[in-house]
């Protein structure tokens, strides 16, 4: 009589052993042991948006270089601020993205949790969103009325006159056509180039380096304001691809008023750098 419980137990052990060998790169087929050859993930090129590649700077090395150049004293005692510059506290924004209003709000919330902290703050970043300038102006103007004594200043390493010389930055640029067509404006983006992205990709190691075959792969999103007043960017159309292998369209048609107006097109690349182009039509 067959002991089915024992039989099932033996089969289960064999299957588990087989699974272990498979995970180790071997397949056990009876008496033969066949080495499993792991094929390269890809033999041909495919086109993906650039943010699928590893564009992040070696953060620790970059931070150390920046601290040495600026003269920041690092400290490990503080879990939020990275060090001091003279009597000022220093917050270093990760170099894989430009400083945003969200980064500044986090500093504001941290100061709110430290009511006794009176030192000024220095924010060090690699790039900045345009909106951060207005945020800093507003904060430093109204901070005393909000019981925050801390002034916040920004060192943007690409453009800062005093500290930014050790980084050579070539800004992104775009070529586009903006033409009025009755009650609409037609916008055609002919080309876009980000020297920073191209440089980062060229530094990657490996037998197959990422190739940029079209400008759309470098662009994260495009926004259009058909009635730009030069101060506030009001988004009337935004092109933000839903999937990682989708691209922006690059060609748009937006309603505009009969009177002369200024059309603004904002292009944001995969590293967060913004290009703003305006045209009166």
C-alpha positions in Angstrom: 0.0 0.0 0.0 1.4 3.4 -1.0 2.0 5.9 1.8 0.6 9.0 -0.1 1.7 11.4 2.7 5.3 10.2 2.5 5.1 10.3 -1.4 3.9 13.9 -1.4 6.6 14.8 1.1 9.4 13.3 -1.1 8.0 15.1 -4.2 7.8 18.4 -2.4 11.5 18.1 -1.3 12.6 17.3 -4.8 10.7 20.3 -6.2 12.2 22.6 -3.6 15.7 21.2 -4.4 15.0 21.7 -8.1 13.9 25.3 -7.4 17.1 26.0 -5.4 19.3 24.8 -8.3 17.3 26.8 -10.8 17.8 30.0 -8.8 21.6 29.2 -8.6 21.7 29.1 -12.4 21.5 25.3 -13.0 18.7 23.0 -14.2 18.8 19.4 -12.9 17.4 17.1 -15.7 17.8 13.5 -14.5 21.5 12.6 -14.7 22.4 15.7 -16.8 23.2 19.0 -15.3 22.9 21.8 -17.8 24.5 25.2 -17.1 21.9 27.9 -17.7 23.4 30.6 -19.9 22.0 34.0 -18.9 21.5 36.0 -22.1 22.1 39.7 -22.2 18.9 41.6 -21.4 19.0 43.3 -24.8 20.8 42.9 -28.1 19.2 45.9 -29.9 18.4 49.5 -29.1 15.1 50.6 -27.9 13.9 54.2 -27.3 12.9 55.2 -23.8 12.5 58.5 -22.0 15.8 59.5 -20.5 14.6 59.2 -16.9 14.9 55.4 -17.3 18.6 55.8 -17.2 20.7 56.4 -14.1 21.2 60.2 -14.3 21.9 60.7 -10.6 25.3 62.2 -9.8 27.3 60.3 -7.3 25.7 62.3 -4.5 28.3 61.8 -1.7 31.2 62.7 -3.9 29.4 65.8 -5.3 28.4 66.9 -1.8 31.9 66.5 -0.5 33.3 68.5 -3.4 30.7 71.3 -2.9 31.4 71.5 0.8 35.1 71.7 0.3 34.7 74.4 -2.4 32.2 76.5 -0.4 33.8 75.9 3.0 30.9 74.1 4.7 31.7 72.3 8.0 29.9 69.0 8.0 28.1 67.8 11.1 26.5 64.4 11.9 24.7 65.6 15.1 21.8 67.1 13.1 19.5 64.8 11.3 18.1 67.5 8.9 20.8 70.1 8.3 24.1 68.9 6.8 26.4 71.4 8.3 27.3 75.1 8.9 28.7 77.9 6.9 30.1 80.3 9.5 27.1 80.9 11.8 24.5 79.8 9.3 22.9 76.3 9.0 23.3 74.6 5.7 20.7 72.4 3.9 22.0 70.6 0.9 19.2 69.6 -1.6 20.0 66.3 -3.3 21.8 67.0 -6.6 19.5 64.7 -8.7 16.9 67.4 -8.9 16.7 71.3 -8.7 15.5 73.0 -5.6 11.7 73.2 -5.6 9.1 75.0 -3.4 8.5 71.6 -1.7 12.1 71.5 -0.6 11.8 75.0 0.8 8.5 74.1 2.5 10.3 71.2 4.2 12.8 73.7 5.6 10.0 75.9 6.8 8.3 73.0 8.6 11.6 72.0 10.2 12.1 75.6 11.5 8.5 75.5 12.9 9.5 72.4 14.9 12.6 74.3 16.2 11.1 77.6 17.7 14.4 78.4 19.5 16.5 78.1 16.4 17.5 81.7 15.3 20.3 81.0 12.9 19.9 81.9 9.2 19.7 79.1 6.6 21.8 78.5 3.5 20.3 76.2 0.9 22.8 74.6 -1.5 21.4 73.1 -4.7 22.3 72.1 -8.3 19.6 74.0 -10.3 16.4 75.7 -9.2 12.8 76.0 -10.3 11.8 79.5 -11.3 9.1 79.6 -8.7 11.6 79.3 -5.8 12.9 82.8 -6.4 9.5 84.3 -5.6 9.1 81.9 -2.6 12.4 83.1 -1.1 11.6 86.8 -1.7 8.2 86.3 0.0 9.7 84.4 2.9 12.5 86.9 3.6 10.1 89.8 3.4 7.4 88.4 5.7 9.4 86.1 8.0 9.5 88.5 10.9 5.7 88.9 11.0 5.4 85.1 11.1 7.7 84.8 14.1 10.4 83.2 12.0 13.7 85.0 12.6 15.6 82.8 10.1 16.6 84.3 6.8 16.9 81.8 3.9 19.4 82.3 1.1 20.2 80.0 -1.9 23.5 79.0 -3.3 22.8 77.6 -6.8 26.0 75.9 -7.8 25.5 76.4 -11.6 25.1 80.2 -11.6 26.3 81.6 -8.2 28.9 84.3 -8.9 30.9 83.5 -5.8 30.6 79.7 -5.4 29.4 78.4 -8.8 32.7 78.7 -10.7 33.7 75.1 -10.1 30.8 73.8 -12.1 30.5 74.6 -15.8 26.8 74.7 -16.8 25.6 74.8 -20.3 21.8 75.6 -20.2 19.3 73.7 -22.1 17.9 75.3 -25.3 15.0 74.9 -27.7 14.0 75.9 -31.2 10.3 76.3 -31.9 7.8 78.0 -34.1 4.9 80.0 -32.7 2.4 81.4 -35.2 -1.1 82.8 -35.0 -3.8 81.1 -37.1 -7.1 83.1 -36.7 -8.3 82.4 -33.2 -5.6 79.8 -32.4 -1.9 79.8 -32.0 0.1 76.9 -33.5 3.2 75.8 -31.7 5.8 73.5 -33.2 8.8 72.5 -31.2 11.5 71.7 -33.8 14.4 70.8 -31.5 15.4 70.7 -27.8 18.8 69.9 -26.4 20.1 69.5 -22.8 23.9 69.5 -22.7 23.7 68.3 -19.0 21.8 65.2 -19.9 24.0 64.4 -22.9 27.1 64.8 -20.7 25.7 62.6 -17.9 24.8 59.8 -20.4 28.2 59.9 -22.0 29.8 59.3 -18.6 28.0 56.0 -18.1 30.0 52.8 -18.3 29.1 49.6 -20.1 29.3 48.0 -23.5 26.1 49.7 -24.6 25.7 53.3 -23.7 22.3 55.0 -23.9 21.7 56.8 -27.2 19.5 59.8 -27.7 17.8 59.4 -31.1 15.3 62.2 -30.7 14.9 65.3 -28.6 11.6 64.1 -27.1 13.4 61.5 -25.0 15.0 64.3 -23.0 11.8 66.2 -22.2 9.6 65.4 -19.1 6.7 67.8 -19.9 5.6 70.9 -21.8 3.3 73.6 -20.6 1.7 76.5 -22.5 0.4 79.8 -21.3 -1.3 81.7 -24.3 -1.7 84.9 -22.3 1.5 85.3 -20.3 1.8 88.5 -18.3 5.5 88.1 -17.6 5.0 87.3 -13.9 2.6 84.4 -13.3 2.6 81.4 -15.6 -1.0 80.2 -16.1 -1.2 76.7 -17.6 -3.7 76.4 -20.4 -2.3 73.3 -21.8 0.1 70.7 -20.3 1.6 67.7 -22.1 2.7 65.2 -19.5 3.2 61.6 -20.9 1.5 59.0 -18.8 3.8 56.0 -19.6 7.6 55.9 -19.3 8.0 55.1 -23.0 5.6 57.8 -24.2 6.9 61.1 -25.5 5.5 64.6 -25.6 3.7 65.5 -28.8 5.8 68.6 -29.7 3.0 70.1 -31.8 0.1 72.0 -30.3 -2.8 74.3 -31.1 -4.3 76.5 -28.4 -7.1 79.2 -28.5 -6.0 82.8 -28.0 -7.7 86.2 -27.9 -8.1 88.5 -30.9 -5.8 91.1 -29.4 -2.1 90.9 -29.4 -0.9 88.5 -26.7 2.3 86.9 -25.4 2.5 83.1 -25.7 4.8 81.4 -23.3 6.1 77.8 -23.7 7.8 76.1 -20.8 9.8 73.0 -21.4 11.1 70.9 -18.5 13.7 68.3 -19.1 14.3 65.0 -17.2 16.6 66.7 -14.7 14.1 69.4 -13.9 15.8 72.2 -15.8 13.3 74.7 -17.3 13.4 76.5 -20.6 10.9 79.4 -21.0 10.3 80.8 -24.5 7.9 83.7 -25.1 6.6 85.2 -28.3 4.2 88.0 -29.0 1.6 87.1 -31.6 
